Amino acid sequence: MDASIQITLPPVSSLSSSTLSFLNSEQDLSRARSYIDELQSQCFDLDRTLIDLNSRLHSTLLSYASFSDGIHLLFDDATSKLTDLRSFTCPPPLSSSLSPSDGQGRREEILGEELPALAKEVARVETVRVYAETALKLDTLVGDIEDAVSSAMNKKLRKYSSTQSVEEMRLLAIERLGHSEDVLISVTETHPQWTSLVSAVDHRIDRALATLRPQAIADHRSLLGSLGWPPPLSTLTSSNLDAGKSAEVSNPLFTMQGLLKQQYCENFLALCHLQELQWRRKSRQLEGHNRKVALQQPLWAIEELVNPISIACQRHFSKWIDKPEFVFALVYKITRDYVDTMDELLQPLVDEARLAGYSCREEWISAMVTSLVTYLAKEIFPKYVAELDGESVSGVQSKARFSWLHLVDLMIAFDKQIQSLVTHSGISLSLQDDGNLQKISSLSVFCDRPDWLDIWAEIELNDTLEKLKPEVDDERNWTAKIEGALLSGFESYKSPAVSSAFVRRLLLVVDRCRSLPNAFLRSRFLKMAGGSITQRYLDCLLLRCQEAEGLTALTDDNGLIKVANSVNAAHYFESVLKERCEDTFFLELGFDHREQLGIGINDNSGLEGRIDGPVGCVFDEEIKKLENFRKEWVERISVAVLRGFDARCREYIKNRRQWQEKGEESWTISKTLVGALDYLQGKMAVAEENLNRIDFVGAWRSLAAGVDHLLFNGLFTSMVKFHDAGVERFNGDMEILFGVFRAWCLRPEAFFPKTSDGLKLLTMSEEQLRDTIAGGGKRMKENGIIHLNVAEAEKIQNKRVFMR
């Protein structure tokens, strides 16, 4: 060895025990070459990274220098202008040749024009400075993001060892993304005109996210595979599903431990942070738009749990295409078995990520239901629709209709089980909210396919009408009476038993549609199925009334009773519908209908009366039809009785001489009126016995109005002269007539307004009658003549003959 070369070694006491052990080990010395190669490789990578960083630093410094030079120029210009301003605003020296008036004018010019312009220029310079600083800051942040994403991808692909893991690099990128989003939000709020800067940054961040999110999801899927997710479903067979039990399967999420659990939790948090960041970005970008719909996204981490389970379930579903009950049982069991895991293990991670508004339990249930709905929409319903189409050609639809109704029954039962999982968990989830209900309802399959809802409504209608046909054909159901037990009041409508059968079937249809997830579907279903049932009921009533009227024109008691029963049935059904429309379920449908019409509380479109009025009901049209039917046939009953009364009192009206003669002493009523009153009283007794109380009141009031019109036109508008004896006779007849109606009211003469007023004029003395007519309408009202005009009163005056 050259004596000129001196090698100084460290003292042995300064070496660590591990170093001494390494130097004393011949095996470790034999591996030194591999260590040197690895260290040289790492040094080479670090040198290259350092060169990249120096290059980026150099470009950043150059960029900053250019910004700085521009700002310096702007400040130099502003300083020069401020110096000129000071020279102009300072008072001129005594030796100045300017006159005082010239100096004053110059100052005004400076203060009025140049100073505002200078202030505007200073503000522009400040804006440019802030813009430059913001752009530089965003450029640095986005550069860090791109570097972190690139580094994470390189380490993932080449698997270099490093002091920082891929997960740490990903979290660093997400952290920088959060900082950049904070800056962008601040820029959007304070400088909304900087749209080009925001757009450029968003474009670069979108490219980074396009790499970062798939990588995070791929890592998450790989971790799930390492955990043994999805759990095996081979133990779930049709036999034990039918029995409601299966072998216990361990939960991989509960059994994971150590480093694997730490990695899964970190990856889960990264996905949550990434989704929270995405939510903030969308919220900023959609400011001023309908953000509620666009921001409602499922939880990505829960979706990754459900997707492999859904794929695994497809193998079982394919075997049960004709046994959908097993499909629903399997989905419910998986949902129930793992739902507690969401609360105990994953919900704390979501809370830690500050992902507001998300419940892992709700997201798990929603994702499982969504997978079921997707399967139903792709496999089950198209098959059933094809079967219906095939059977419609052959004319036989019993099997396909039964399968459809059975499937709907399974869906309704499944939704009730799912809602029980949600409501029994302590989650404050409003199931009345259509948005929440749609996420956890298998019936949401009808939201995207309303034509399938129409098919269901038609099948439900036909099935209901078939079950009602024996009830309608049994004549005993039209004669046997029921009481108003289904109503909250005490009114008895004397309705036939068939109306109760229709009410029961209609309420069953209403209960089945309650499970539909939104108000639009419920309204549509009820209008098609429930409205058609009501129309069928009304058609049956109308047919029976027309048969009775066509045979006897309602002259016999049997025909009148038949019509009365139909009126009672209509009134009972109408009352049931009105009472049901006051239920919260129907009120919500009414409010939703008003929203669809665009009628709001603050609407100023001239609809104030409608806004303040009662909320409509889905059965408003059917209620109106029943009400019109009832009023029409009550009127026809009155007209039929009035027609018979007219035929029997025609001789009484045409006999003019009787009003000039005194009646027989043994008779208190004219003989020609007795038969008519007896007929009227007999028919009304039948009507009173068979009609419900409310409609009977309408019947006798309508009859009283008809009789009043008949008597007034027959007697007071014809060539009749009333002597004193005739007036006494007519007064007695009217007392008997009023007595017939006194059984139903206290002052029957009030329902014969014109006849009663005419009788009052006839019973006045000659002088009182003359003064009343001469006094006109005012004097007539003072004497109780309200319903006759002066001309009619003068005609009655001319018919009165006073015996002097």
LOGUMAR-856169 format. One record per residue (C-alpha): residue in one letter; z, y, x. Coordinates in steps of 0.5 Angstrom, whole numbers, padded with zeros to 4 digits. Layout:
N
A;Z;Y;X
...
END
This chain:
804
M;0000;0000;0000
D;-0002;0007;0002
A;0004;0010;0005
S;0002;0017;0002
I;0002;0015;-0005
Q;0009;0015;-0007
I;0011;0012;-0014
T;0018;0014;-0017
L;0021;0009;-0022
P;0027;0011;-0027
P;0033;0008;-0025
V;0035;0002;-0028
S;0041;0005;-0032
S;0037;0009;-0036
L;0033;0004;-0039
S;0034;0001;-0046
S;0036;-0006;-0047
S;0030;-0008;-0050
T;0026;-0005;-0044
L;0030;-0009;-0039
S;0029;-0015;-0044
F;0021;-0014;-0044
L;0021;-0013;-0036
N;0025;-0019;-0035
S;0020;-0024;-0040
E;0014;-0027;-0037
Q;0012;-0028;-0044
D;0012;-0021;-0046
L;0008;-0019;-0039
S;0003;-0024;-0041
R;0002;-0020;-0048
A;0002;-0014;-0044
R;-0006;-0013;-0044
S;-0006;-0014;-0052
Y;-0001;-0009;-0053
I;-0005;-0004;-0048
D;-0011;-0005;-0052
E;-0008;-0004;-0059
L;-0005;0002;-0056
Q;-0011;0005;-0053
S;-0015;0004;-0060
Q;-0009;0007;-0064
C;-0010;0013;-0059
F;-0017;0013;-0060
D;-0016;0014;-0067
L;-0011;0019;-0066
D;-0015;0023;-0061
R;-0021;0023;-0067
T;-0016;0025;-0072
L;-0014;0031;-0068
I;-0021;0033;-0066
D;-0022;0033;-0074
L;-0016;0037;-0075
N;-0018;0042;-0069
S;-0025;0043;-0072
R;-0022;0044;-0079
L;-0017;0049;-0076
H;-0023;0052;-0072
S;-0027;0053;-0079
T;-0021;0055;-0083
L;-0019;0061;-0077
L;-0027;0063;-0077
S;-0026;0064;-0085
Y;-0020;0067;-0085
A;-0022;0072;-0079
S;-0028;0074;-0084
F;-0024;0075;-0090
S;-0019;0079;-0085
D;-0025;0083;-0082
G;-0028;0085;-0089
I;-0021;0087;-0091
H;-0020;0091;-0085
L;-0026;0095;-0086
L;-0024;0096;-0094
F;-0017;0099;-0091
D;-0020;0103;-0086
D;-0025;0106;-0091
A;-0019;0107;-0096
T;-0015;0111;-0090
S;-0021;0115;-0089
K;-0021;0117;-0096
L;-0014;0118;-0096
T;-0014;0123;-0090
D;-0020;0127;-0093
L;-0016;0127;-0100
R;-0010;0130;-0096
S;-0014;0135;-0092
F;-0017;0137;-0099
T;-0010;0138;-0103
C;-0006;0141;-0097
P;-0006;0149;-0098
P;-0011;0153;-0094
P;-0009;0157;-0088
L;-0008;0164;-0089
S;-0014;0165;-0085
S;-0019;0161;-0089
S;-0025;0165;-0092
L;-0024;0161;-0099
S;-0022;0165;-0104
P;-0016;0163;-0109
S;-0021;0161;-0114
D;-0025;0157;-0110
G;-0019;0153;-0107
Q;-0016;0152;-0114
G;-0023;0149;-0117
R;-0023;0145;-0111
R;-0016;0142;-0112
E;-0018;0141;-0120
E;-0025;0137;-0118
I;-0021;0133;-0113
L;-0015;0131;-0118
G;-0020;0130;-0124
E;-0026;0126;-0121
E;-0024;0124;-0114
L;-0017;0122;-0114
P;-0018;0117;-0120
A;-0024;0114;-0116
L;-0020;0113;-0110
A;-0015;0110;-0114
K;-0020;0105;-0117
E;-0022;0104;-0110
V;-0015;0102;-0108
A;-0014;0097;-0114
R;-0021;0094;-0112
V;-0019;0093;-0105
E;-0012;0090;-0108
T;-0016;0085;-0112
V;-0021;0083;-0107
R;-0015;0082;-0102
V;-0011;0078;-0108
Y;-0018;0074;-0109
A;-0019;0072;-0102
E;-0011;0070;-0101
T;-0012;0066;-0107
A;-0019;0063;-0105
L;-0016;0061;-0098
K;-0010;0058;-0101
L;-0014;0054;-0106
D;-0019;0052;-0100
T;-0013;0049;-0096
L;-0010;0045;-0102
V;-0016;0042;-0104
G;-0018;0040;-0097
D;-0011;0037;-0096
I;-0013;0033;-0103
E;-0019;0031;-0100
D;-0016;0029;-0093
A;-0011;0025;-0097
V;-0016;0021;-0101
S;-0020;0020;-0096
S;-0015;0017;-0091
A;-0012;0013;-0097
M;-0019;0010;-0098
N;-0020;0009;-0091
K;-0013;0005;-0090
K;-0015;0001;-0096
L;-0021;-0001;-0093
R;-0020;-0002;-0086
K;-0012;-0004;-0087
Y;-0010;0000;-0081
S;-0003;0000;-0079
S;0000;0007;-0080
T;0007;0010;-0081
Q;0005;0013;-0088
S;0003;0007;-0093
V;-0003;0008;-0098
E;0002;0009;-0103
E;0005;0015;-0100
M;-0002;0018;-0098
R;-0004;0017;-0106
L;0003;0021;-0108
L;0001;0026;-0103
A;-0005;0027;-0106
I;-0002;0028;-0113
E;0003;0033;-0110
R;-0002;0037;-0107
L;-0006;0036;-0114
G;0000;0039;-0118
H;0000;0045;-0113
S;-0007;0047;-0114
E;-0006;0046;-0122
D;0000;0051;-0121
V;-0005;0056;-0118
L;-0011;0055;-0123
I;-0006;0056;-0129
S;-0003;0062;-0125
V;-0011;0065;-0124
T;-0013;0063;-0131
E;-0007;0067;-0134
T;-0007;0073;-0129
H;-0015;0073;-0128
P;-0019;0070;-0133
Q;-0025;0073;-0130
W;-0025;0069;-0124
T;-0028;0063;-0127
S;-0033;0062;-0122
L;-0027;0060;-0117
V;-0024;0056;-0122
S;-0030;0052;-0124
A;-0031;0051;-0116
V;-0024;0048;-0115
D;-0025;0044;-0121
H;-0031;0041;-0119
R;-0028;0039;-0112
I;-0022;0036;-0115
D;-0026;0032;-0120
R;-0029;0029;-0115
A;-0023;0027;-0111
L;-0020;0025;-0118
A;-0026;0020;-0119
T;-0024;0017;-0113
L;-0017;0017;-0113
R;-0016;0014;-0121
P;-0020;0008;-0120
Q;-0016;0007;-0113
A;-0010;0007;-0117
I;-0012;0003;-0123
A;-0015;-0002;-0118
D;-0008;-0003;-0114
H;-0004;-0003;-0120
R;-0008;-0009;-0123
S;-0008;-0012;-0116
L;0000;-0012;-0117
L;0000;-0014;-0124
G;-0004;-0020;-0121
S;0001;-0021;-0116
L;0007;-0021;-0121
G;0004;-0027;-0125
W;0001;-0022;-0131
P;-0001;-0024;-0136
P;0004;-0029;-0137
P;0001;-0036;-0139
L;-0001;-0037;-0146
S;-0002;-0044;-0146
T;0005;-0046;-0149
L;0003;-0042;-0156
T;-0001;-0047;-0160
S;-0003;-0047;-0168
S;0002;-0052;-0169
N;0008;-0048;-0166
L;0006;-0041;-0168
D;0005;-0044;-0176
A;0012;-0046;-0175
G;0014;-0039;-0172
K;0017;-0041;-0165
S;0014;-0043;-0158
A;0017;-0045;-0152
E;0020;-0039;-0148
V;0016;-0036;-0142
S;0019;-0032;-0137
N;0018;-0025;-0136
P;0014;-0023;-0130
L;0016;-0016;-0130
F;0024;-0018;-0131
T;0023;-0023;-0125
M;0020;-0019;-0120
Q;0025;-0017;-0114
G;0025;-0013;-0107
L;0019;-0010;-0104
L;0014;-0013;-0110
K;0018;-0009;-0115
Q;0019;-0003;-0111
Q;0011;-0003;-0110
Y;0010;-0004;-0117
C;0015;0002;-0119
E;0012;0007;-0114
N;0005;0005;-0117
F;0007;0006;-0124
L;0010;0012;-0122
A;0003;0014;-0119
L;-0001;0013;-0125
C;0004;0017;-0129
H;0004;0023;-0125
L;-0004;0022;-0125
Q;-0004;0022;-0132
E;0001;0028;-0133
L;-0003;0032;-0128
Q;-0010;0030;-0132
W;-0006;0032;-0139
R;-0005;0039;-0135
R;-0012;0040;-0133
K;-0015;0038;-0140
S;-0009;0043;-0143
R;-0012;0049;-0139
Q;-0019;0047;-0140
L;-0019;0047;-0147
E;-0015;0053;-0148
G;-0017;0056;-0155
H;-0020;0049;-0157
N;-0017;0044;-0162
R;-0013;0041;-0156
K;-0009;0036;-0160
V;-0014;0031;-0161
A;-0017;0031;-0154
L;-0010;0031;-0151
Q;-0008;0024;-0155
Q;-0009;0019;-0150
P;-0006;0012;-0149
L;-0001;0011;-0143
W;-0006;0008;-0137
A;0000;0004;-0134
I;0001;0001;-0141
E;-0006;0000;-0142
E;-0007;-0004;-0136
L;-0001;-0009;-0138
V;-0005;-0010;-0145
N;-0012;-0011;-0143
P;-0011;-0018;-0139
I;-0007;-0020;-0145
S;-0012;-0019;-0149
I;-0017;-0022;-0145
A;-0013;-0028;-0145
C;-0012;-0028;-0152
Q;-0019;-0028;-0154
R;-0020;-0036;-0152
H;-0015;-0037;-0157
F;-0018;-0033;-0162
S;-0024;-0036;-0161
K;-0021;-0043;-0164
W;-0018;-0039;-0170
I;-0024;-0036;-0173
D;-0023;-0039;-0180
K;-0015;-0039;-0179
P;-0014;-0031;-0178
E;-0006;-0032;-0180
F;-0006;-0035;-0173
V;-0009;-0029;-0169
F;-0004;-0025;-0173
A;0002;-0029;-0171
L;0000;-0029;-0164
V;-0001;-0022;-0163
Y;0006;-0021;-0167
K;0010;-0026;-0162
I;0007;-0023;-0156
T;0008;-0016;-0158
R;0016;-0017;-0160
D;0017;-0022;-0154
Y;0016;-0016;-0149
V;0017;-0010;-0153
D;0024;-0009;-0150
T;0022;-0009;-0143
M;0018;-0003;-0145
D;0025;0001;-0146
E;0029;-0002;-0141
L;0024;-0002;-0135
L;0019;0002;-0136
Q;0021;0008;-0140
P;0026;0011;-0135
L;0020;0011;-0130
V;0016;0015;-0135
D;0022;0020;-0136
E;0022;0020;-0128
A;0015;0022;-0128
R;0016;0028;-0134
L;0011;0025;-0138
A;0013;0028;-0144
G;0011;0026;-0151
Y;0010;0018;-0149
S;0015;0012;-0151
C;0013;0006;-0148
R;0015;0002;-0154
E;0011;0006;-0158
E;0005;0005;-0153
W;0006;-0002;-0152
I;0006;-0003;-0160
S;0000;0001;-0161
A;-0004;-0002;-0155
M;-0003;-0009;-0158
V;-0005;-0007;-0165
T;-0011;-0003;-0162
S;-0013;-0010;-0159
L;-0013;-0014;-0165
V;-0017;-0008;-0169
T;-0022;-0009;-0164
Y;-0022;-0016;-0165
L;-0022;-0016;-0172
A;-0028;-0010;-0172
K;-0032;-0015;-0167
E;-0031;-0022;-0170
I;-0028;-0023;-0176
F;-0030;-0017;-0181
P;-0038;-0018;-0179
K;-0037;-0025;-0181
Y;-0034;-0024;-0188
V;-0039;-0019;-0189
A;-0045;-0024;-0188
E;-0041;-0029;-0192
L;-0041;-0024;-0198
D;-0048;-0022;-0197
G;-0050;-0030;-0197
E;-0046;-0031;-0203
S;-0049;-0025;-0207
V;-0056;-0028;-0206
S;-0053;-0035;-0209
G;-0049;-0031;-0215
V;-0043;-0034;-0213
Q;-0037;-0030;-0209
S;-0031;-0034;-0210
K;-0030;-0037;-0203
A;-0032;-0030;-0199
R;-0028;-0026;-0204
F;-0022;-0030;-0203
S;-0022;-0030;-0195
W;-0023;-0023;-0196
L;-0017;-0022;-0200
H;-0013;-0027;-0196
L;-0015;-0023;-0189
V;-0012;-0016;-0193
D;-0006;-0020;-0195
L;-0005;-0022;-0187
M;-0006;-0015;-0185
I;-0001;-0012;-0190
A;0004;-0017;-0188
F;0003;-0016;-0180
D;0003;-0008;-0181
K;0010;-0009;-0184
Q;0012;-0013;-0179
I;0010;-0008;-0173
Q;0013;-0002;-0177
S;0020;-0006;-0177
L;0019;-0007;-0169
V;0018;0001;-0169
T;0024;0003;-0174
H;0029;-0002;-0172
S;0028;0001;-0164
G;0032;0007;-0166
I;0025;0011;-0164
S;0025;0018;-0168
L;0018;0016;-0170
S;0015;0019;-0177
L;0011;0013;-0180
Q;0009;0018;-0185
D;0005;0022;-0180
D;-0002;0019;-0181
G;-0003;0020;-0173
N;0003;0015;-0172
L;0001;0011;-0177
Q;-0006;0010;-0175
K;-0004;0007;-0168
I;0000;0002;-0171
S;-0004;-0001;-0177
S;-0009;-0006;-0177
L;-0012;-0003;-0183
S;-0014;0003;-0178
V;-0020;-0002;-0178
F;-0023;0002;-0184
C;-0022;0009;-0181
D;-0029;0008;-0177
R;-0032;0003;-0183
P;-0031;0006;-0190
D;-0036;0002;-0192
W;-0032;-0004;-0191
L;-0026;0000;-0195
D;-0031;0000;-0201
I;-0032;-0007;-0201
W;-0025;-0009;-0201
A;-0024;-0004;-0207
E;-0030;-0007;-0210
I;-0027;-0014;-0209
E;-0020;-0012;-0211
L;-0023;-0009;-0217
N;-0026;-0015;-0219
D;-0020;-0019;-0218
T;-0016;-0015;-0222
L;-0021;-0015;-0228
E;-0022;-0022;-0228
K;-0014;-0023;-0228
L;-0014;-0018;-0234
K;-0019;-0021;-0238
P;-0015;-0027;-0241
E;-0010;-0021;-0243
V;-0015;-0017;-0246
D;-0018;-0023;-0250
D;-0011;-0025;-0253
E;-0011;-0021;-0260
R;-0003;-0022;-0260
N;-0003;-0017;-0254
W;-0006;-0012;-0258
T;-0001;-0012;-0264
A;0006;-0014;-0260
K;0009;-0008;-0258
I;0013;-0006;-0252
E;0018;0000;-0251
G;0017;0005;-0246
A;0022;0001;-0241
L;0017;0003;-0235
L;0018;0011;-0236
S;0024;0015;-0234
G;0025;0018;-0241
F;0027;0015;-0248
E;0021;0016;-0251
S;0018;0010;-0255
Y;0010;0010;-0255
K;0009;0004;-0259
S;0004;0001;-0255
P;0001;-0006;-0255
A;0003;-0011;-0250
V;-0004;-0011;-0247
S;-0002;-0004;-0244
S;0004;-0006;-0240
A;-0001;-0011;-0237
F;-0006;-0006;-0234
V;0000;-0002;-0232
R;0003;-0008;-0228
R;-0004;-0009;-0225
L;-0006;-0002;-0223
L;0001;-0001;-0220
L;0000;-0007;-0215
V;-0007;-0004;-0213
V;-0003;0002;-0211
D;0002;-0002;-0207
R;-0003;-0005;-0203
C;-0006;0002;-0201
R;0000;0005;-0199
S;-0001;0001;-0192
L;-0007;0004;-0191
P;-0006;0009;-0185
N;-0009;0016;-0188
A;-0009;0020;-0194
F;-0017;0020;-0194
L;-0017;0012;-0194
R;-0012;0012;-0200
S;-0015;0017;-0204
R;-0022;0013;-0203
F;-0019;0007;-0205
L;-0015;0009;-0211
K;-0021;0013;-0214
M;-0025;0006;-0213
A;-0021;0001;-0215
G;-0015;0005;-0219
G;-0020;0009;-0222
S;-0024;0004;-0225
I;-0019;0000;-0227
T;-0017;0006;-0232
Q;-0024;0007;-0234
R;-0024;-0001;-0236
Y;-0018;0000;-0240
L;-0021;0006;-0243
D;-0027;0003;-0245
C;-0023;-0003;-0248
L;-0019;0002;-0253
L;-0026;0006;-0254
L;-0029;0000;-0257
R;-0024;-0002;-0261
C;-0023;0005;-0264
Q;-0031;0005;-0265
E;-0031;-0002;-0269
A;-0025;0000;-0273
E;-0029;0006;-0275
G;-0036;0003;-0276
L;-0033;-0002;-0281
T;-0029;0002;-0286
A;-0029;0009;-0283
L;-0022;0009;-0283
T;-0021;0008;-0290
D;-0017;0002;-0290
D;-0010;0001;-0287
N;-0012;-0004;-0282
G;-0017;0000;-0279
L;-0012;0006;-0279
I;-0007;0002;-0275
K;-0012;-0001;-0270
V;-0014;0006;-0268
A;-0007;0008;-0268
N;-0005;0002;-0263
S;-0011;0005;-0259
V;-0008;0012;-0259
N;-0001;0009;-0257
A;-0004;0005;-0251
A;-0008;0011;-0249
H;-0001;0016;-0249
Y;0003;0010;-0246
F;-0002;0009;-0240
E;-0003;0017;-0239
S;0005;0018;-0239
V;0005;0012;-0234
L;0000;0016;-0229
K;0003;0023;-0230
E;0010;0020;-0228
R;0007;0016;-0222
C;0003;0022;-0220
E;0010;0026;-0219
D;0012;0021;-0213
T;0012;0023;-0206
F;0006;0018;-0205
F;0002;0022;-0210
L;0004;0029;-0208
E;0002;0027;-0201
L;-0005;0025;-0203
G;-0005;0032;-0207
F;-0003;0036;-0201
D;-0009;0032;-0197
H;-0014;0034;-0202
R;-0012;0041;-0202
E;-0013;0041;-0195
Q;-0020;0038;-0195
L;-0022;0043;-0200
G;-0020;0048;-0195
I;-0014;0051;-0200
G;-0009;0054;-0195
I;-0002;0057;-0197
N;-0005;0064;-0193
D;-0012;0063;-0196
N;-0014;0070;-0199
S;-0021;0067;-0202
G;-0019;0069;-0209
L;-0016;0062;-0210
E;-0009;0065;-0211
G;-0008;0062;-0218
R;-0010;0055;-0215
I;-0005;0056;-0209
D;0001;0057;-0213
G;-0001;0052;-0219
P;0001;0045;-0219
V;-0001;0040;-0213
G;-0007;0036;-0216
C;-0007;0028;-0217
V;-0012;0023;-0215
F;-0011;0021;-0222
D;-0012;0027;-0225
E;-0019;0026;-0228
E;-0017;0019;-0231
I;-0011;0023;-0234
K;-0016;0028;-0237
K;-0020;0023;-0240
L;-0014;0019;-0243
E;-0012;0026;-0246
N;-0018;0027;-0249
F;-0019;0020;-0252
R;-0012;0021;-0255
K;-0013;0028;-0258
E;-0020;0026;-0261
W;-0018;0020;-0264
V;-0012;0023;-0267
E;-0016;0028;-0270
R;-0021;0023;-0273
I;-0015;0020;-0276
S;-0013;0027;-0279
V;-0020;0028;-0281
A;-0021;0021;-0285
V;-0014;0022;-0289
L;-0017;0029;-0291
R;-0024;0026;-0293
G;-0020;0022;-0298
F;-0016;0027;-0300
D;-0022;0032;-0301
A;-0025;0026;-0305
R;-0019;0025;-0310
C;-0017;0033;-0311
R;-0025;0035;-0312
E;-0023;0035;-0320
Y;-0017;0039;-0319
I;-0021;0044;-0315
K;-0027;0045;-0320
N;-0023;0046;-0326
R;-0022;0053;-0327
R;-0020;0053;-0334
Q;-0013;0050;-0332
W;-0011;0057;-0328
Q;-0012;0060;-0335
E;-0007;0056;-0339
K;0000;0054;-0338
G;0001;0047;-0336
E;0004;0041;-0340
E;0012;0042;-0341
S;0013;0034;-0339
W;0009;0035;-0332
T;0011;0039;-0326
I;0005;0038;-0323
S;-0002;0038;-0325
K;-0005;0031;-0326
T;-0011;0032;-0322
L;-0007;0033;-0316
V;-0002;0027;-0317
G;-0007;0022;-0314
A;-0009;0026;-0308
L;-0002;0027;-0306
D;0000;0020;-0307
Y;-0006;0018;-0303
L;-0004;0023;-0297
Q;0003;0021;-0297
G;0001;0013;-0297
K;-0004;0014;-0291
M;0001;0019;-0287
A;0007;0014;-0288
V;0002;0008;-0285
A;0000;0013;-0279
E;0008;0015;-0278
E;0010;0008;-0278
N;0004;0006;-0273
L;0003;0012;-0269
N;0008;0015;-0263
R;0012;0021;-0265
I;0008;0026;-0261
D;0001;0024;-0263
F;0004;0023;-0271
V;0006;0031;-0270
G;-0001;0032;-0268
A;-0004;0028;-0274
W;0000;0031;-0279
R;-0001;0038;-0277
S;-0008;0037;-0276
L;-0008;0035;-0283
A;-0004;0041;-0286
A;-0009;0045;-0283
G;-0015;0042;-0286
V;-0012;0042;-0293
D;-0010;0049;-0292
H;-0017;0050;-0291
L;-0020;0046;-0296
L;-0015;0049;-0302
F;-0016;0056;-0299
N;-0024;0056;-0299
G;-0024;0052;-0306
L;-0020;0056;-0310
F;-0019;0063;-0307
T;-0027;0064;-0305
S;-0029;0061;-0312
M;-0030;0064;-0319
V;-0023;0063;-0321
K;-0019;0068;-0325
F;-0011;0067;-0324
H;-0007;0068;-0331
D;0001;0069;-0331
A;0001;0061;-0333
G;-0004;0059;-0328
V;0000;0063;-0322
E;0006;0059;-0324
R;0002;0052;-0325
F;-0001;0053;-0318
N;0006;0055;-0315
G;0009;0049;-0318
D;0003;0045;-0315
M;0004;0048;-0308
E;0012;0046;-0308
I;0010;0039;-0309
L;0005;0039;-0303
F;0010;0043;-0299
G;0015;0038;-0301
V;0011;0032;-0298
F;0010;0035;-0291
R;0018;0037;-0291
A;0019;0030;-0289
W;0017;0032;-0282
C;0019;0040;-0282
L;0023;0045;-0284
R;0018;0050;-0287
P;0012;0047;-0288
E;0009;0053;-0292
A;0008;0055;-0284
F;0003;0050;-0283
F;-0001;0053;-0289
P;-0002;0060;-0287
K;-0008;0062;-0292
T;-0006;0058;-0298
S;0002;0061;-0297
D;-0001;0068;-0296
G;-0005;0067;-0302
L;0000;0065;-0306
K;0005;0071;-0304
L;-0001;0076;-0307
L;-0001;0072;-0313
T;0006;0072;-0315
M;0007;0080;-0313
S;0007;0084;-0319
E;0001;0088;-0321
E;0004;0095;-0318
Q;0006;0091;-0312
L;0000;0088;-0311
R;-0004;0095;-0312
D;0001;0098;-0307
T;0000;0093;-0302
I;-0008;0092;-0302
A;-0008;0100;-0302
G;-0003;0100;-0296
G;-0008;0096;-0291
G;-0006;0091;-0286
K;0000;0095;-0284
R;0003;0094;-0291
M;0001;0087;-0292
K;0005;0085;-0286
E;0011;0089;-0288
N;0010;0084;-0295
G;0009;0078;-0290
I;0002;0077;-0291
I;0000;0076;-0284
H;-0006;0071;-0284
L;-0011;0075;-0289
N;-0015;0081;-0287
V;-0016;0086;-0292
A;-0022;0084;-0295
E;-0019;0077;-0297
A;-0013;0080;-0300
E;-0018;0084;-0304
K;-0022;0078;-0307
I;-0015;0075;-0309
Q;-0013;0081;-0312
N;-0020;0081;-0316
K;-0018;0074;-0318
R;-0011;0076;-0321
V;-0011;0077;-0328
F;-0004;0081;-0331
M;-0002;0080;-0338
R;0000;0087;-0341
END
